[in-house]
């Protein structure tokens, strides 16, 4: 006995999309590591032939270009994610293939949990490396930069490993009826996804510029709550306008 073709197609498309989303998240973290590398180059005096202001302008410009590229990548990923949500199987297909999906879930769950646990180990190891660098390196500032770079890369690798597994478990649970994810209206989630696709790269880039190149690095953190408020406001306004248009 085989599962309904619609379920198989949905699971395949969702798994491919989860890998794409994981790669997109990992790219954000790799970009953050690049940001820290750029600052480390200036901090270590590599651009000694340039003036301080010229070096800052070059690095800030490079950061902005990277952020814009990430926005484009995130929006394209969001468009693909929306198409997967639209093609979800209906209740009849889920009912007919429920037992097969439940059996497949019981077989795949230990492997998926192992991958998630393995990714957490990688994150924990990067944290230990960060602490060791701070403890044993003479230059604390450079140690902090190197530690952040290592942590960003490690978390990016962990996301690539863990996110598809987490999404796979969520997909199985939805198909066997343990959650109601498949029947939830995705309007709000879709709007928030598009807003975050643009807001996150720009927010991180602005924080980075204020934190490492601004005159008041101690208040750079304020970028995050302000961006969160604007993102939520835009999301709700977009959905409110859509609901008014429908009605």
Rosetta blueprint (number, residue, H / E / L):
1 X L
2 X L
3 X L
4 X L
5 X H
6 X H
7 X H
8 X H
9 X H
10 X H
11 X H
12 X H
13 X H
14 X H
15 X H
16 X H
17 X H
18 X H
19 X H
20 X H
21 X H
22 X H
23 X H
24 X H
25 X H
26 X H
27 X H
28 X H
29 X H
30 X H
31 X H
32 X H
33 X H
34 X H
35 X H
36 X H
37 X H
38 X H
39 X H
40 X H
41 X H
42 X H
43 X H
44 X L
45 X L
46 X L
47 X L
48 X L
49 X L
50 X L
51 X L
52 X H
53 X H
54 X H
55 X H
56 X H
57 X H
58 X H
59 X H
60 X H
61 X H
62 X H
63 X H
64 X H
65 X H
66 X H
67 X H
68 X H
69 X H
70 X H
71 X H
72 X H
73 X H
74 X H
75 X H
76 X H
77 X H
78 X H
79 X H
80 X H
81 X H
82 X H
83 X H
84 X H
85 X H
86 X H
87 X L
88 X L
89 X L
90 X L
91 X H
92 X H
93 X H
94 X H
95 X H
96 X H
97 X L
98 X H
99 X H
100 X H
101 X H
102 X H
103 X H
104 X H
105 X H
106 X H
107 X H
108 X H
109 X H
110 X H
111 X H
112 X H
113 X H
114 X H
115 X H
116 X H
117 X H
118 X H
119 X H
120 X H
121 X H
122 X H
123 X H
124 X H
125 X H
126 X H
127 X H
128 X H
129 X H
130 X H
131 X H
132 X H
133 X H
134 X H
135 X H
136 X H
137 X L
138 X L
139 X L
140 X H
141 X H
142 X H
143 X H
144 X H
145 X H
146 X H
147 X H
148 X H
149 X H
150 X H
151 X H
152 X H
153 X H
154 X H
155 X H
156 X H
157 X H
158 X H
159 X H
160 X H
161 X H
162 X H
163 X H
164 X H
165 X H
166 X H
167 X H
168 X H
169 X H
170 X H
171 X H
172 X H
173 X H
174 X H
175 X H
176 X L
177 X L
178 X L
179 X L
180 X L
181 X H
182 X H
183 X H
184 X L
185 X L
186 X L
187 X H
188 X H
189 X H
190 X H
191 X H
192 X H
193 X H
194 X H
195 X H
196 X H
197 X H
198 X H
199 X H
200 X H
201 X H
202 X H
203 X H
204 X H
205 X H
206 X H
207 X H
208 X H
209 X H
210 X H
211 X H
212 X H
213 X H
214 X L
215 X L
216 X L
217 X H
218 X H
219 X H
220 X L
221 X L
222 X H
223 X H
224 X H
225 X H
226 X H
227 X H
228 X H
229 X H
230 X H
231 X H
232 X H
233 X H
234 X H
235 X H
236 X H
237 X H
238 X H
239 X H
240 X H
241 X H
242 X H
243 X H
244 X H
245 X H
246 X H
247 X L
